[in-house]
Amino acid sequence: MIVFFRREALFVLAFLLVPNTRAFAQPGFAYSIDSKSFVNFDLGRAPLGINDVGQLVGEYPLDGSLPVHAFIKNQNVITDFDFPGAYFTSANGINNAAQIVGNRCSLSSNPPYGIDCAGFMKNGNTFTSYVYPGALFTYANAINNTGQVVGKYRVEVAVGPHSVQDFDHGLVVENNVLTAFDFPGAYSTEATSVNDAAEIVGTYVELITSWPGFRYRGFLKQGDTFSSIDYPGVLFTFVNGINNFGHVVGGYQDKYGFHHGFIKDGHQFTSFDVPGADTFPSGINNSGHVIGMYYPRPVVNTVNTLIAQVSQLGLPHGTTNSLVTQLQAAIAAFGRGDLPDACANIGNFIHHVNAQAGKKISSSVADALIAAGQRIQAMLGC
């Protein structure tokens, strides 16, 4: 069964009680597409939505414990809140009028006494729930300045005498009317953001005949017209935000399994990473500020492992010393936050190996070392 969750997170353990969650204790970030600079947020708070005045909303804690609370951050003041009676509250989007949408879960007091999860809007101190008829869960992911809300709902369908399967469908809420839609031919569809022109973006699952049997693709919905969004050359693309200028923000997974952020402006894609970290953007405002979460990659340990492997190859002393020096310089540069220099040192390592391939380094060993260096480049986000 394919399980399709927002913000690219495919985590299993917490779904006995919480149908939509994030990983544990990751830091949040803000990124400016103009200055290309990052600002980190509190560890353990996930920033999921941002408006044009810089107000942030999200959820915490992220360590798998309950209850989960929503928060709004206005400049340096953080205010927590919960949907009344809920053990799980997540704030996913906020517009310029400070209307907040998100998801909440409560224990149902009605038969079959299970979990009651729905989307909601918070307008001042007033909460409104969104429940799609017959849905297992309903999610509210974003709200624009005209009050349109987008998200998804999930249904459970019997696919055999003893098995069921979940399917997600896109959702638009306008004037409290819930309207479903699907990307044509998609297995699952989720709307993640909407701008003031009612352009909707999101992610859908497409079944394919090759491994792994499915792929994630982004989409743009303009009225009744759909178009796919794919980061060039990758299998998994996720789209999480769009602003009024049509800038689309999302993420993709490379061939090594690392996750990177991207900005799409027209037909131009620009990749970005929190240095040395898996990067998961979650939204963008009209000022070009992107928010999201990141997970540090094991850069130093990986380079040190390669150093140990190079040292044990029995290469000529001068060759070994040169290669190890370049790798050590990459670690030092990464440690002081100089990503360009770290990338340059790994590039020098690869160039040196390539120059000695078939000479002081056998071709097979050189191929393995070059592949290891290229993986580190991807890990660094070069």
N, C-alpha and C positions, 0 to 999 in steps of 0.2 A: 504493500500500500504506500502510495506517495503522500506524505504529510506536508502541507504547504503552509508555512508560517511567515508572518510579516518580518521585515528587517533582516532577511536572509537567515534567521536563526533556526536551525534544524536540531532542536534539543528535545530529548524524549522524557527525561526523568520527572519533570514537574507537571506533566500533563494529566496526571491523575487528579490534581486539584485545580490546576491553572491551565486553560487551553491555549494560552499564547504567552511566551516568556522570552527572556534574554539569558545570556550566559552569566557567569558569576563574577561579580566584583571588578568589572572592567571600567576603565576611565572613560569619560566623555571628552569630546573636543569640539571646538569651533574653528572653522577654516575660512579665510577670506580669499575669494577667487581673484581679487585684484592684487592684494599684497602677497598672496601665496604663503601666508603665515598661519600658524596654529596657536590656539590657546587651550589649555587643558582645564577640565572641570573636576569636581570632587569625585574621588574614587567611590564607586558603588552607587552613583546616581546616573541614570540613563537619560540624556537629553533627546527627546523624540520629536519635538515640534518647536518652531520659532516663528514669530511674527515680525513685522517691519520695524517695530520699535525695540526689538531685541529681547522681548519677553520669551522665556523658555519654559516648556513644560516637559514632564517625563515621569519616571517612576523610580522607586527604591524600596527596599534593598535589593541587591542582585545576587545574593548568596544562596538563593533557593529557599529561604525561610519565608514564613507567612506571619502576619499579613503583609501584603505589598501595598504601598501608599503612592499616591500621585503628588506631584509638587508643581508649583509655578515659581520661577525665578525672575524677579523684577529688579534689574540692576544687581545689587549685591544682597538683596533680601529674598530668602527662600521661604515660601509658605507651603506647608503640607496640607493635603485634604484627602478625604475619602468619600466615595459614594456612600450614602447612608446605609448602614447594615452590611456593607460588603467586606469580605476578607481580602479581596484583590481589587485595586483601583489603579489604572494606568491612564495617564494623560498623554494623548498622541498628537494632538494638533491644537493650535490657537490662532485666532485671527486678530485683526487690529482692534476689534471691539472687545478683546479679551474673552470671547466665547471659546470655551474649551471643549474638545471632544475626546473620547477615550473609551476604554472598556472596563467593565466591572464584573465581578463574580460574587455571588452570595450562595448560601446554602438554602435550597428551596424548602419551604414549609408545607408545600403541597405535594400530593402524590405525583411522581414516585419518590419524592424526598431526595432528590439528587442535587446537582449543581445548576444554578441559574446564572447564566452569563449573557451579557448583552452590551451593546454600545450605549453611550450616553452623551448628552451635551450639558455642560454647566454654564449657565448664564447668570452671573452674579452668584446668588446663593440658591438658585433654582436648578434642579436636576431634571432632565428629561431622558427617559430610556428609549432605545431603539431596538425593537425585536421584530425580525422578519418572520412572517407567519410560517410555522412548521420547521423553522431552522433549529439546528442543534445549538449553534452559537451565532451571535451577530457582533460584528466589529465596526467601530467608528474610528477611522484612521486620520482624517484631515477635514478641515473646514476652511472655506474661502471667505472673503469679505462680504459676499452677498448672502452668506448663511447656508450655502450648499455643503452637504456633508458626504464624504465618500468612504467606502470601506468594503466589507464583504460579509457574506453569511455562509455558514457551513451546514450541509445536510449529510445525513448518514443513510446510505443506500445498501440494501441487501444484495450481495453479489453471489450468493450461494446459500445452501441450507444452513450453514453454520458460520458464515462470515459476512461482514459488512465493510463498506468502504466509504471514506469521507470525500466529499466534493465541495469545493469552494466556488462561489459565484460573486462577481462584482456587484456593488450596491451604491446607489445614489439616493440621498435623502434630501428632499426639498419641500418646504412647507409641511413637514411631518408625513409626506408621502414617500414610501420606500419603493424604489424601482430597481429591479435586478437587470444585470446584463452579463454577457460572456464575450470574451474575445472569440471570434469565430473559430470553431474547431478545437478550442482549448480544452484540456483536461480539467484545469482549475484556473480561476481568474480572481485576482485581488486588486482593487483600486487603492492606491496609497496616498494620492495627493490630487488637488484640484486648484487651479488658479482662478482669477476673477473673470476670465473669459470662458469659464466652464470647460477648459481643456483638462482632461483627466489622464493621469498616468498610473501605471501599476506594473504588476508582474503576472505572467501566466505560465502554466506548465504545459509543455507540448510533448506528447509521446512520440518517440522515435524508434526506428528499428535497430539502430546500433547501440553499443554500450554507452551509458548505463540504462537505456530504455526510455529516458526522459531528459528534457532540458528545460532550464528556466530562461525566459525571454521577457524583456520589458515591452511595454506598449504605450502608445498615445492614442487617446480617444478624443476626436473632435467632432461633436455632434454624433452622427451615425457612422463616421469614417474611422476605421482602426488602422494603425500602422505599427509594425514591430520595431523595437529598439534593441540592437545587439551590439555590444562592444566588439570591435573587430577581432576576429580570430579566436574567440573563446566560446565555450559551451554554455556557461551559466552567466546570465546578465540579470541584475535586479534593479528596478527603478523605484525610487522612494520619494521623489519630490519634483515639483515644477513651480517656477515663479511666473510673474506676469510678463517677463521678457522672454519667456519660452525656454529659459535655461533649465535643463533637466539634470538631476543629480541621482546617482545610483552607485552600484558596485558590481564587480565582476570577479570571478574566480579564475586564476590562471592554471596552467597545466601542472604546476607543483602543488596546487591546493591553497595557495595564498590568496587572500582577498584584498582587493584594491578599490579605492573610490574613483569616480569619474564625474566630470562635468561635460554635458553635451550642449553645445551652442550651435544651432543649425545642424549642419552635417559634421561638425568638428568635435571629436572626442578628446578630452584632456584627462589623463590619469593623474591621481595624486594619492599619496600615502602619508599617514603619520609615520615619521621615519622609523623603519624597522618594525612595523606593526601591521597586523591585519586590520583593515580600515573599513568601517561600515557606516557610510553616511545615512542619515535618516530624514533630512529636510533641508530646504533652502528658502531664504526670504528674498525680497526684491532688492536688498542691498548687496546681494551676492555673498551672504554669510551662510555657510554650510555647517550643520551640526551632525553629530553622530557619536559612535563609540569605537574604541580600538582595543586590540589585544596584542601585547608585545610578542614578537617572534623570538626564538632562541638564537639570535644572531651570533653572540659571542661564543656560546657553546658549540655552535656549528662550525665556526671558523677555527676554533681551538681543536676540534676533532679533525678537521682537514690538516691543520698544522702537524698533529700527531701522525696522521697517515703519510704525509709527505716525508716526515723525518724517518719513517720506517721503510721507505722504498729502496734504500741502498743506492741512491743517486750520487753522482760526484758531489763532494763536499760543497764546492762553490755553487752548484745548481741548487742543492738543498737549502743552503744559507740564503740565497737570493729569493727563492720562493717563500721561505718562512718569513723573511724580513718583510716582504710585501704583504703577507697575510697579517702579520703583527701590526703593521702600519695601518691596515684597514680597521683592526680592532681599536687601535688608539684613536683614529679619526672618528669612528662611530661613538666611542666613549665621550668625546668632547663635543658631540653634536654636529660634526662636519661631515654631513652625508656625501656631498660631492667628492671630497677627498677619499672617503671610504670606498665609494664606487670606483674612483680612479685607480686606487690600489688593487682592487679586485680585477679591474680591467687590465692592469699591468701584469698581474699574476697570469691571467688567461693568455695574454700576448706572449709572455715569456715561455709558457708551456707549449704554445702553438709553434713558437720559433724553434724549440728543441725537439719537437715531435719527430720520431724516426731517427734522431741523432742521440743526444744524451738521455732522452726519455723515449721509451718504446711507444709505438703508435697507440696500442691498446690502453696503456697507462695514461698517456696524454689525453686520449678521448675521455677517460674517466675523470681526470683532474679538471678538464675544461667543463665537463657537465656539472661537476661539483661547484666550480666557480660561477657558472651561469645560474645555478640554483641560489647561490648566495646573493648574486645581483638581484634576483627576483625577491629574495627575502628582505634585502635592504630597501627595495623599491627604486632601484636605479633607473 
